[in-house]
């Protein structure tokens, strides 16, 4: 199954890319506040014109410039946010993340089952809305958002 890559930007001016199965899947995740800026964690994220598109053999067009779009002065691409992390540290962090079980949208349910000792403890990750996350925290269940650059598979 192929993936669509969207150029995204948040209200604070950070630019990053997101990979989605379909445009409808992006809309669903965005409406559910699951698409978040990896730099500042805001859910105020929108698609922006792609920076470069190949048009024919060897040619490229800067669609962002052609559309008159320019990033905010404080825009920092996600690569700059990662640039301060040594590659070996970043790889260790990704290795730790890969060692967790991805339970997807079942995250709130599984976190509760682990917390209330209904199942053996294990390291999990997945998706939860802001409301679900707040409810888990109110129950005394520790949760932490993971920045996109750690969960993106680089292999």
Buried (B, 14 or more C-beta within 10 A) or exposed (E): EEEEEBBBBBEBBBBBBBEBEEEEEBEEBBEBBBBBBBBBEEBEBEBBBBBEEEEEEEEEEEBBEEEEEEBEEEBBBBEEBBEEEEEEEBEEBBEEBEEBEEBEEBBBEBBBBBBEEEEEEEEBBBBBBBEBBEBBEEEEBEBEEBBBBBBBEEE
